[in-house]
Amino acid sequence: MSERSDSPMSERSDSPMPQPDTKFGDYGGQYVPEALMPAIEELTDAYQRYVLENQDGFMDEFRDRIRDFGGRPTPLQHAEQLSARYGVDVYLKREDLLHGGAHKLNNALGQVLLAKYMGKERIIAETGAGQHGTATAMAAAHLDMPCEIYMGRRDINRQRPNVFRMRINGADVSPVDIGRGTLKEAISETMRDWATTVETTHYVIGSIVGPAPFPAMVRDFQSVISEEIRAQSLDKLGGLPGSVVACAGGGSNTMGAFAELLDDEAVTLYAVEAGGSSLTVDEETGVAPHSASLSTGEEGVLHGARTKLLQDSHGQIMESHSVSSGLDYSGVGPELSYLVDTGRVIPVTVDDDAALESFHRLSQDEGIIPALETAHAFGFLETVAGPDGDGSVEFDEPVVVNVSGRGDKDLEAAIDETEKRDLDNAPRMEVFDR
């Protein structure tokens, strides 16, 4: 296990004062330009005082706001049709019902509130699928903070509804045209902004990536998910889950679903990555047709931290691909990398076709339209335990799947991608013929 301090969401009064995590084994750290170190040190101090020590009642206010503005707790729902299909008891942690439609608000609200306590005047953030950008824009509007969101041009074109939602909430959306115009480039551009505006600006990183203290801080704000999974399972099921399944891009919802269960060795933790169209790499074009850093990546440094990355044989970072914008990232959080190395978290992959099939299946069988990110988690259940599954995993029951977001944002992409494929369970598309 990592030298992980107890999550501040747990309120254990008999624990020693927790200290910020900066490293997870060999992963993590602070690989940033010297110009950013004062901001990193200031943020580390604020994280220690306000988040870990609850100075000035910060965590009390965060809990109140995430309840009243965010709508926590989210339900733990029995999935009757999926349970019958897979022959195991499946429960859904409904983060799609959080305000904004995804788990992202937990962290965005926490960081924007922290920026207010720090006396910052401006919020910046990056976004891929747009859910983090949407959550940050909502939190900034709620807390009366000006906000600018950087988003890759390719992702803007794939996620127009979320871009519109950000603008509705008063945020400026700045397109990033360098590279392939996805999340990696958006993060790089946001860091460039932060380096020149550190005195007045706070950068709300959306996942458990980046230099310390971001990976630990984002994990702690998101750990409310696993805190509730624990409490709801004990109350509703009479014990802890046997397995928890969550999709993994950068890893915020993954660590949120896992954090408060890491010490419970009987609970098996599965991180489901985007297998794209193939787990190979194309060194000539510099593209990996997947986003499976935990399963195929090698150690390197990206965006301020040492972690597992998609690289070519010369150590150059590869561009990633996923049918889901939110999983389209060349790296992953350092704590997840460490937990995979130690065997505590099991990484698995699901390809684009299986994710799309599960997008339609959850919609039809349970009446829940999931985000394409979330659909990967259900694709794992189908490929293993479905009627044509390979039976490679025997799940410990009950199985809790974290429904990290709803699929409203992905409907245009799902229509386009479904039209390209012959999926047995897809709705008929001839109504769209022109």
PLY file of the C-alpha trace (Angstrom):
ply
format ascii 1.0
element vertex 434
property float x
property float y
property float z
element edge 433
property int vertex1
property int vertex2
end_header
0.00 0.00 0.00
1.06 3.60 -0.53
1.93 5.79 2.40
-1.53 7.27 2.04
-2.86 9.64 4.66
-6.44 9.06 5.76
-8.95 10.86 3.55
-10.26 14.08 5.09
-13.75 12.92 4.21
-13.59 10.25 6.91
-13.32 12.44 10.00
-11.25 10.04 12.11
-10.62 12.03 15.26
-8.13 9.53 16.72
-5.75 9.65 13.73
-2.50 11.63 13.75
-2.51 14.80 11.66
-2.24 13.67 8.03
0.49 15.05 5.80
0.25 15.76 2.06
1.28 12.91 -0.24
3.94 13.95 -2.74
5.14 10.52 -3.86
3.56 7.10 -4.38
6.50 4.73 -4.47
8.61 6.04 -7.35
5.70 7.92 -8.88
4.46 11.47 -8.35
6.71 14.37 -7.41
6.91 17.97 -8.62
8.52 18.19 -12.07
7.63 21.80 -12.84
9.43 24.97 -13.99
11.00 27.04 -11.23
8.46 29.79 -11.95
5.67 27.51 -10.73
7.29 26.38 -7.48
5.98 29.33 -5.40
2.44 28.50 -6.52
2.97 24.79 -5.79
4.32 25.59 -2.32
1.43 27.96 -1.63
-1.09 25.35 -2.74
0.59 22.62 -0.67
0.33 24.83 2.40
-3.32 25.64 1.70
-4.14 21.95 1.10
-2.52 21.05 4.42
-4.28 23.75 6.43
-7.73 23.86 4.86
-8.34 20.35 3.49
-6.35 18.11 5.84
-6.65 20.22 9.02
-10.07 21.85 8.33
-8.76 25.30 9.21
-11.51 27.96 9.37
-14.06 25.17 8.91
-13.16 24.75 5.23
-14.15 21.09 5.01
-17.37 21.79 6.91
-18.32 24.38 4.29
-17.29 22.01 1.48
-19.51 19.27 2.90
-22.44 21.66 3.21
-22.06 22.93 -0.35
-21.52 19.52 -1.98
-24.69 18.39 -0.22
-26.91 21.41 -0.89
-25.53 22.56 -4.27
-24.24 19.20 -5.51
-27.00 16.89 -4.26
-24.95 14.36 -2.27
-25.22 11.60 -1.28
-25.80 9.88 -4.62
-27.74 6.58 -4.56
-26.41 3.03 -4.63
-28.91 1.31 -6.93
-29.43 -2.38 -7.62
-29.25 -3.07 -11.37
-31.84 -5.81 -11.71
-31.56 -6.51 -15.45
-27.76 -6.46 -15.50
-27.62 -8.70 -12.44
-29.79 -11.25 -14.20
-27.75 -10.98 -17.41
-24.38 -11.49 -15.71
-25.39 -13.86 -12.95
-23.87 -11.62 -10.29
-25.39 -8.94 -8.09
-24.57 -5.59 -9.71
-25.04 -2.24 -7.99
-24.61 1.20 -9.53
-23.04 4.14 -7.71
-25.00 6.93 -9.38
-22.52 9.78 -9.79
-24.44 10.66 -12.95
-27.08 12.11 -10.61
-24.68 14.63 -9.06
-25.35 18.21 -10.16
-23.83 18.67 -13.61
-24.17 15.00 -14.47
-20.80 13.61 -13.39
-18.45 13.04 -10.47
-16.37 16.03 -11.57
-18.22 18.50 -9.35
-16.79 16.94 -6.17
-13.29 18.11 -7.05
-14.20 21.27 -8.96
-16.29 22.66 -6.11
-13.59 21.77 -3.59
-10.82 23.47 -5.55
-12.77 26.61 -6.44
-13.75 26.97 -2.79
-10.11 26.47 -1.81
-9.11 29.21 -4.26
-11.54 31.56 -2.51
-9.98 30.74 0.87
-6.54 31.39 -0.67
-7.61 34.82 -1.90
-7.28 34.01 -5.60
-9.18 36.14 -8.11
-9.41 33.89 -11.18
-9.98 30.23 -12.04
-8.49 28.35 -15.00
-8.98 24.70 -15.93
-8.48 22.20 -18.72
-11.09 19.79 -19.98
-11.32 16.84 -22.37
-14.85 15.48 -22.53
-16.07 18.76 -21.08
-17.46 17.37 -17.82
-14.63 18.85 -15.74
-14.93 22.14 -17.59
-18.67 22.15 -17.02
-18.27 21.36 -13.32
-15.60 24.04 -12.90
-17.75 26.62 -14.70
-20.70 25.72 -12.47
-18.62 25.91 -9.30
-17.07 29.22 -10.37
-20.51 30.70 -11.09
-21.80 29.37 -7.76
-18.88 30.97 -5.91
-18.72 34.14 -8.04
-15.29 33.58 -9.59
-14.27 34.46 -13.18
-13.28 31.32 -15.08
-11.43 30.37 -18.28
-11.45 26.82 -19.67
-8.86 25.48 -22.12
-10.13 22.72 -24.42
-8.60 21.01 -27.42
-10.20 21.92 -30.75
-10.90 18.25 -31.54
-12.67 17.81 -28.20
-14.66 21.03 -28.72
-15.99 19.61 -31.96
-16.83 16.31 -30.24
-18.45 17.87 -27.17
-20.47 20.88 -28.31
-23.23 20.55 -25.67
-20.71 20.79 -22.82
-18.97 23.76 -24.46
-22.34 25.51 -24.60
-23.00 24.65 -20.95
-19.67 26.20 -19.93
-20.51 29.37 -21.83
-24.00 29.47 -20.28
-22.35 29.44 -16.84
-20.27 32.46 -17.81
-16.91 30.77 -18.46
-14.63 31.68 -21.35
-13.71 28.65 -23.47
-10.32 28.93 -25.21
-9.68 26.45 -28.06
-6.27 24.72 -28.18
-5.15 23.96 -31.73
-1.68 22.53 -31.13
-1.03 18.79 -31.52
-4.14 16.66 -31.93
-6.27 19.10 -29.98
-7.14 16.80 -27.09
-6.70 16.73 -23.31
-2.89 16.51 -23.25
-2.55 19.74 -25.22
-5.24 21.46 -23.16
-3.34 20.67 -19.94
-0.10 22.01 -21.41
-1.76 25.27 -22.45
-3.41 25.71 -19.04
-0.07 25.22 -17.30
1.46 27.91 -19.54
-1.27 30.31 -18.47
-0.79 29.44 -14.79
2.98 30.01 -14.99
2.39 33.67 -15.91
-0.55 34.42 -13.59
0.22 32.47 -10.41
-0.29 35.38 -8.03
-3.96 35.84 -8.89
-4.96 32.55 -10.52
-5.70 29.02 -9.32
-5.48 26.12 -11.77
-8.21 23.55 -11.10
-6.67 20.30 -12.38
-9.48 17.89 -13.15
-7.90 14.54 -12.38
-5.37 12.85 -10.09
-2.53 13.99 -12.35
-0.02 16.82 -12.29
2.55 17.84 -9.67
1.97 17.26 -5.97
-0.26 18.13 -4.18
-2.80 17.80 -7.03
-3.01 13.97 -7.20
-3.64 13.64 -3.46
-5.90 16.69 -3.23
-8.13 15.63 -6.12
-8.29 12.10 -4.66
-9.37 13.52 -1.30
-12.17 15.62 -2.76
-13.33 12.65 -4.84
-13.04 10.14 -1.99
-16.57 11.08 -0.93
-17.63 8.52 -3.57
-15.97 5.55 -1.86
-16.87 6.90 1.55
-20.51 6.66 0.49
-20.01 3.28 -1.22
-18.66 1.95 2.08
-21.45 3.37 4.23
-24.25 2.52 1.79
-22.99 -1.04 1.26
-22.80 -1.69 4.98
-26.30 -0.27 5.46
-27.99 -1.71 2.36
-26.07 -4.93 1.70
-24.86 -5.82 5.17
-21.19 -5.76 4.16
-18.63 -4.31 1.80
-18.69 -4.92 -1.96
-16.77 -7.88 -3.31
-15.63 -5.89 -6.35
-15.61 -2.24 -7.42
-15.32 -1.37 -11.10
-14.52 2.10 -12.47
-13.31 3.45 -15.78
-9.84 5.02 -15.81
-8.52 7.88 -17.90
-6.56 10.28 -15.72
-8.16 8.47 -12.81
-10.23 10.88 -10.69
-13.40 8.80 -10.57
-11.30 5.64 -10.24
-9.49 6.84 -7.14
-12.68 8.41 -5.87
-14.35 5.00 -6.01
-11.34 3.18 -4.56
-9.76 5.52 -1.96
-11.73 4.56 1.15
-11.59 0.83 0.26
-7.85 0.50 -0.37
-7.19 -0.96 3.06
-9.98 -3.54 2.64
-7.99 -6.25 0.86
-11.08 -8.43 0.36
-12.52 -5.82 -2.03
-11.17 -6.34 -5.57
-10.61 -3.10 -7.49
-10.77 -3.00 -11.32
-9.62 0.04 -13.32
-11.06 -0.17 -16.85
-9.03 1.59 -19.52
-9.88 2.51 -23.10
-8.51 -0.18 -25.39
-9.48 1.86 -28.45
-9.13 -0.05 -31.70
-5.89 -1.87 -30.79
-3.31 -2.07 -28.00
-0.50 -1.64 -30.50
1.33 1.62 -31.27
2.10 3.34 -34.56
5.54 4.84 -34.05
5.61 6.34 -37.53
2.57 8.54 -36.85
3.24 8.90 -33.11
-0.22 7.60 -32.23
-1.33 4.82 -29.90
-4.85 3.77 -30.98
-5.83 3.38 -27.32
-5.46 5.09 -23.92
-4.34 2.13 -21.80
-1.45 3.64 -19.85
-1.84 1.37 -16.82
-1.88 -1.76 -18.97
0.75 -0.87 -21.57
2.52 2.31 -20.43
6.07 2.82 -19.22
7.46 5.12 -16.56
8.06 8.72 -17.57
7.27 12.34 -16.71
4.24 14.25 -18.01
2.58 17.41 -16.74
4.63 17.65 -13.60
4.61 14.07 -12.30
6.34 10.74 -12.85
3.81 8.09 -13.84
2.93 5.48 -16.46
2.78 6.94 -19.98
2.21 5.84 -23.56
5.66 6.09 -25.18
7.45 4.93 -28.28
10.72 3.00 -28.28
12.64 6.29 -28.00
10.71 7.49 -24.96
8.62 10.03 -26.89
5.09 10.45 -25.57
2.50 9.02 -27.94
-0.84 10.61 -28.77
-3.72 8.54 -27.41
-7.12 7.59 -28.80
-10.50 6.65 -27.37
-14.06 6.82 -28.59
-14.54 8.70 -25.31
-12.97 12.17 -25.02
-12.66 11.87 -21.25
-10.41 8.78 -21.48
-8.28 10.20 -24.30
-5.07 10.95 -22.35
-1.50 9.71 -22.75
-0.91 9.14 -19.03
-2.61 8.31 -15.76
-2.44 9.39 -12.13
0.73 8.45 -10.22
-1.13 6.84 -7.31
-2.98 4.53 -9.69
0.33 3.61 -11.32
1.70 2.66 -7.92
-1.38 0.70 -6.91
-1.21 -1.30 -10.14
2.49 -2.05 -9.58
1.76 -3.30 -6.07
-1.16 -5.43 -7.28
-3.84 -3.63 -5.28
-5.62 -2.38 -8.42
-6.17 -4.60 -11.45
-6.04 -2.82 -14.83
-8.18 -4.14 -17.69
-9.01 -2.81 -21.17
-12.19 -2.52 -23.21
-12.19 -1.60 -26.90
-14.32 1.01 -28.64
-16.88 -1.47 -30.00
-17.52 -3.09 -26.61
-17.88 0.34 -24.97
-20.44 1.45 -27.55
-22.38 -1.79 -27.21
-22.53 -1.29 -23.44
-23.55 2.36 -23.93
-26.67 1.06 -25.68
-27.16 -1.90 -23.33
-27.25 0.15 -20.12
-29.62 2.59 -21.80
-31.99 -0.19 -22.88
-31.74 -2.55 -19.90
-31.63 -0.08 -17.02
-32.95 3.19 -18.49
-29.64 4.94 -17.78
-27.76 6.61 -20.64
-24.12 6.52 -19.45
-21.19 8.66 -20.45
-18.98 6.89 -22.99
-16.30 6.83 -20.29
-18.63 4.95 -17.95
-19.67 2.61 -20.78
-16.16 1.14 -20.72
-16.74 -0.11 -17.16
-19.91 -1.88 -18.27
-18.11 -3.19 -21.33
-15.78 -5.00 -18.96
-18.71 -6.78 -17.31
-20.11 -7.76 -20.70
-16.86 -9.09 -22.17
-16.22 -11.17 -19.06
-19.65 -12.24 -17.79
-22.06 -11.63 -20.68
-23.65 -14.44 -22.74
-20.64 -14.37 -25.09
-18.17 -13.41 -22.37
-14.78 -15.08 -22.03
-15.26 -15.99 -18.35
-11.73 -14.78 -17.58
-12.82 -13.16 -14.32
-15.00 -14.59 -11.59
-16.31 -11.54 -9.81
-16.47 -11.36 -6.03
-20.01 -10.22 -5.19
-21.68 -7.86 -4.96
-20.15 -5.81 -7.79
-20.38 -2.02 -7.55
-19.87 -0.10 -10.81
-19.21 3.61 -10.55
-21.50 5.39 -13.01
-19.12 8.31 -13.36
-21.31 10.42 -15.64
-24.42 10.60 -17.76
-24.34 10.41 -21.53
-26.17 13.56 -22.62
-22.84 15.08 -23.64
-21.99 12.03 -25.78
-25.17 11.67 -27.84
-23.76 13.32 -30.96
-20.57 11.26 -30.73
-22.56 8.09 -30.04
-24.71 8.68 -33.13
-21.64 9.22 -35.31
-19.72 6.25 -33.93
-22.76 3.94 -33.99
-23.37 4.70 -37.66
-19.84 3.46 -38.43
-20.43 0.06 -36.81
-22.72 -2.92 -37.10
-23.79 -3.24 -33.47
-26.46 -5.84 -32.73
-28.03 -3.87 -29.90
-27.89 -0.37 -31.43
-31.13 1.45 -32.27
-32.06 1.63 -35.94
-30.47 4.71 -37.49
-32.43 5.08 -40.76
-34.50 7.85 -39.20
-31.42 10.04 -39.64
-31.22 9.40 -43.40
-31.43 12.58 -45.41
0 1
1 2
2 3
3 4
4 5
5 6
6 7
7 8
8 9
9 10
10 11
11 12
12 13
13 14
14 15
15 16
16 17
17 18
18 19
19 20
20 21
21 22
22 23
23 24
24 25
25 26
26 27
27 28
28 29
29 30
30 31
31 32
32 33
33 34
34 35
35 36
36 37
37 38
38 39
39 40
40 41
41 42
42 43
43 44
44 45
45 46
46 47
47 48
48 49
49 50
50 51
51 52
52 53
53 54
54 55
55 56
56 57
57 58
58 59
59 60
60 61
61 62
62 63
63 64
64 65
65 66
66 67
67 68
68 69
69 70
70 71
71 72
72 73
73 74
74 75
75 76
76 77
77 78
78 79
79 80
80 81
81 82
82 83
83 84
84 85
85 86
86 87
87 88
88 89
89 90
90 91
91 92
92 93
93 94
94 95
95 96
96 97
97 98
98 99
99 100
100 101
101 102
102 103
103 104
104 105
105 106
106 107
107 108
108 109
109 110
110 111
111 112
112 113
113 114
114 115
115 116
116 117
117 118
118 119
119 120
120 121
121 122
122 123
123 124
124 125
125 126
126 127
127 128
128 129
129 130
130 131
131 132
132 133
133 134
134 135
135 136
136 137
137 138
138 139
139 140
140 141
141 142
142 143
143 144
144 145
145 146
146 147
147 148
148 149
149 150
150 151
151 152
152 153
153 154
154 155
155 156
156 157
157 158
158 159
159 160
160 161
161 162
162 163
163 164
164 165
165 166
166 167
167 168
168 169
169 170
170 171
171 172
172 173
173 174
174 175
175 176
176 177
177 178
178 179
179 180
180 181
181 182
182 183
183 184
184 185
185 186
186 187
187 188
188 189
189 190
190 191
191 192
192 193
193 194
194 195
195 196
196 197
197 198
198 199
199 200
200 201
201 202
202 203
203 204
204 205
205 206
206 207
207 208
208 209
209 210
210 211
211 212
212 213
213 214
214 215
215 216
216 217
217 218
218 219
219 220
220 221
221 222
222 223
223 224
224 225
225 226
226 227
227 228
228 229
229 230
230 231
231 232
232 233
233 234
234 235
235 236
236 237
237 238
238 239
239 240
240 241
241 242
242 243
243 244
244 245
245 246
246 247
247 248
248 249
249 250
250 251
251 252
252 253
253 254
254 255
255 256
256 257
257 258
258 259
259 260
260 261
261 262
262 263
263 264
264 265
265 266
266 267
267 268
268 269
269 270
270 271
271 272
272 273
273 274
274 275
275 276
276 277
277 278
278 279
279 280
280 281
281 282
282 283
283 284
284 285
285 286
286 287
287 288
288 289
289 290
290 291
291 292
292 293
293 294
294 295
295 296
296 297
297 298
298 299
299 300
300 301
301 302
302 303
303 304
304 305
305 306
306 307
307 308
308 309
309 310
310 311
311 312
312 313
313 314
314 315
315 316
316 317
317 318
318 319
319 320
320 321
321 322
322 323
323 324
324 325
325 326
326 327
327 328
328 329
329 330
330 331
331 332
332 333
333 334
334 335
335 336
336 337
337 338
338 339
339 340
340 341
341 342
342 343
343 344
344 345
345 346
346 347
347 348
348 349
349 350
350 351
351 352
352 353
353 354
354 355
355 356
356 357
357 358
358 359
359 360
360 361
361 362
362 363
363 364
364 365
365 366
366 367
367 368
368 369
369 370
370 371
371 372
372 373
373 374
374 375
375 376
376 377
377 378
378 379
379 380
380 381
381 382
382 383
383 384
384 385
385 386
386 387
387 388
388 389
389 390
390 391
391 392
392 393
393 394
394 395
395 396
396 397
397 398
398 399
399 400
400 401
401 402
402 403
403 404
404 405
405 406
406 407
407 408
408 409
409 410
410 411
411 412
412 413
413 414
414 415
415 416
416 417
417 418
418 419
419 420
420 421
421 422
422 423
423 424
424 425
425 426
426 427
427 428
428 429
429 430
430 431
431 432
432 433
